C-alpha cells in the first residue's frame, strides 16, 4: 500500500505518474486534469509541484508531486467502482504514512554513534564556554581584590623603610618634616593606584606598588 505514497521533504506525497497507474489513466490525461483543476492559484501552488523526472529509457518528462488535499481535489471527479476502491486505498496509504512519519525515527548504529559524537562535541563546547566564563569572572574577581593583611603590612613596611632612608640621606625636597614625607608618599600612592588608602591597592598591583614605593622621591 505504501508504494502509493512516499516521503518528500518531510511530507507525505504521491505523484501524477502513480495516480495514472493506479486509476489506469494516461499520464498526459492526469497532467491535463491537474492543470485544468478549478481551484485557486494558492491551493494549486500549495498542493501540486511540477518537477522533471526520467523514465526507464532515461528520457526527461514532467510530472506533479501531489499532497493529500491536492489528491482529494483531483480524484474527486474520478468515478466508477474501481475509482472508489482506489480512493479508499489512497486515503489509507496517506494515513498510514503520516502515522509512520509521526513516529520517532529509529537510528542505525552508525547514526547513533554520530549522534553520540555530536552530543559529546556540543557538551565539550558548552563546558569550554562555561569554563571560559568562570575564568573570566575569576580574573575579574581577582582584579578587584584588595591587598590581604600580609601584603598590606609588607607595603606599609616598604613605605616606612623608604621614608627613613630618604630622611637619613637628607632627600626631602621642599618638605621639612618626616610627617610631611609620609603624607606626601601616601597621597601620591592613592592617586597612582586609584585607591582610597594603601590597604585598598589591588592585589594585582602589589608588586608594582612596592617598586613604586622603592623609587619614590619627594618633589
C-alpha positions in Angstrom: 0.0 0.0 0.0 2.8 2.4 0.9 4.0 2.4 -2.7 1.1 4.7 -3.4 2.7 7.4 -1.3 6.2 8.4 -0.3 8.1 11.0 1.8 9.4 14.1 0.2 10.9 17.0 2.2 9.3 15.5 5.4 5.9 15.5 3.8 3.7 12.6 2.6 3.0 12.9 -1.1 2.2 10.9 -4.2 2.8 11.9 -7.9 0.9 12.1 -11.1 2.7 9.0 -12.5 1.4 6.9 -9.6 -2.1 8.3 -9.9 -2.2 7.5 -13.6 -1.0 3.9 -12.9 -3.5 3.4 -10.0 -6.5 4.8 -11.8 -5.5 3.2 -15.1 -5.3 6.6 -16.9 -2.8 8.0 -19.4 -0.3 10.2 -17.7 -0.8 13.0 -20.0 -4.5 12.9 -19.1 -3.7 13.2 -15.4 -1.4 16.1 -16.1 -4.1 17.8 -18.1 -6.6 17.2 -15.3 -4.2 18.8 -12.7 -3.6 21.8 -14.9 -7.3 22.3 -15.5 -8.4 22.0 -11.9 -10.9 24.7 -11.0 -9.1 25.8 -7.8 -7.4 28.9 -6.6 -3.8 29.5 -7.6 -2.8 29.4 -3.9 -4.3 26.0 -3.5 -2.7 24.7 -6.7 0.7 26.0 -5.7 0.4 24.6 -2.2 -0.7 21.1 -3.3 0.9 20.5 -6.7 4.6 20.9 -7.6 5.7 20.3 -11.2 9.1 18.6 -11.5 11.2 16.8 -14.1 11.8 13.0 -14.0 13.5 10.4 -16.1 11.6 7.4 -17.4 13.0 3.9 -17.8 14.5 5.0 -21.1 16.3 7.9 -19.4 14.1 10.4 -21.2 13.0 13.5 -19.3 9.4 14.3 -18.7 7.2 16.4 -16.4 5.2 15.1 -13.5 3.5 16.6 -10.4 4.2 15.9 -6.8 0.8 15.9 -5.1 -0.1 16.4 -1.4 -3.1 14.8 0.3 -5.5 17.7 -0.2 -4.4 18.0 -3.8 -5.0 14.4 -4.4 -8.5 14.6 -2.9 -9.4 17.5 -5.1 -8.0 15.8 -8.2 -9.7 12.4 -7.8 -13.0 13.7 -6.6 -14.3 13.6 -10.2 -13.0 10.1 -10.9 -16.0 7.8 -10.8 -16.7 4.1 -11.0 -16.5 1.1 -8.7 -12.7 0.8 -9.1 -12.2 4.5 -8.6 -14.0 4.3 -5.2 -11.8 1.4 -4.2 -8.6 3.3 -5.3 -9.7 6.4 -3.5 -10.1 4.4 -0.3 -6.6 2.8 -0.8 -5.0 6.2 -1.3 -6.7 7.5 1.9 -5.4 4.5 3.9 -1.9 4.9 2.4 -1.7 8.6 3.3 -3.0 7.9 6.8 -0.5 5.1 7.4 2.4 7.0 6.0 1.6 10.1 8.0 1.4 8.0 11.2 4.8 6.5 10.4 6.2 9.9 9.9 5.0 11.0 13.3 6.8 8.0 15.0 10.3 8.6 16.4 12.9 7.6 13.9 14.9 4.5 14.9 18.6 5.3 14.4 21.0 2.9 12.9 24.2 2.0 14.9 26.1 4.4 12.7 23.6 7.2 13.2 23.6 6.6 17.0 27.4 6.8 17.0 27.3 10.0 15.0 24.6 11.5 17.3 26.6 10.5 20.4 29.8 12.1 19.0 27.8 15.3 18.1 26.4 15.4 21.7 29.9 14.9 23.1 31.3 17.7 21.0 28.4 20.0 21.9 28.8 19.2 25.6 32.6 19.9 25.3 31.8 23.2 23.7 29.3 24.1 26.4 31.8 23.1 29.1 34.6 25.1 27.4 32.2 28.1 27.2 31.3 27.7 30.9 34.9 27.4 31.9 35.8 30.4 29.9 33.1 32.4 31.6 34.2 31.1 35.0 37.8 32.0 34.3 36.7 35.5 33.1 34.7 36.0 36.3 37.6 34.7 38.4 40.0 37.0 36.7 37.6 40.0 37.2 37.2 39.0 40.9 40.9 38.7 41.3 41.5 42.1 39.7 39.1 43.7 42.1 40.5 42.1 45.3 42.5 44.5 47.5 45.6 43.6 49.4 45.4 40.9 52.0 46.7 41.5 55.5 50.2 40.3 54.8 50.5 42.4 51.6 49.2 45.5 53.3 51.8 45.1 56.2 54.6 44.5 53.7 53.6 47.6 51.6 53.4 49.7 54.8 56.9 48.5 55.9 58.2 49.4 52.4 56.9 52.9 52.8 58.5 53.3 56.3 61.8 51.9 55.0 61.7 54.3 52.1 60.9 57.3 54.2 63.6 56.5 56.8 66.1 56.1 54.0 65.2 59.4 52.4 65.2 61.2 55.7 68.5 59.8 56.7 70.0 60.8 53.3 68.6 64.3 53.6 66.4 63.8 50.5 63.3 65.7 51.5 62.7 68.1 48.6 60.6 71.0 49.6 59.3 69.1 52.6 60.5 69.9 56.1 59.4 67.1 58.3 59.2 63.3 58.3 55.4 63.6 58.8 55.2 65.6 55.6 57.2 62.9 53.7 54.7 60.2 54.9 51.8 62.4 54.0 53.2 63.0 50.5 54.1 59.4 49.7 50.7 58.1 50.8 48.8 60.8 49.0 50.7 60.2 45.7 50.3 56.4 46.1 46.5 56.8 46.3 46.5 58.8 43.1 48.9 56.4 41.3 46.9 53.3 42.1 43.4 54.8 42.3 43.0 53.6 45.9 41.5 55.4 48.9 44.3 54.1 51.1 47.4 51.8 50.8 45.3 48.9 52.1 42.9 49.4 49.1 45.6 48.9 46.5 44.6 46.0 44.2 46.3 42.7 44.8 47.3 42.5 41.1 49.2 45.8 41.7 51.0 44.7 44.8 54.4 44.1 43.2 54.1 47.3 41.1 53.2 49.3 44.2 56.3 48.1 46.1 58.5 49.0 43.2 56.8 52.4 43.1 57.5 53.0 46.8 61.1 51.9 46.4 61.6 54.5 43.6 59.6 57.3 45.2 61.3 60.7 45.8 59.7 63.9 47.2 59.3 66.8 44.8 
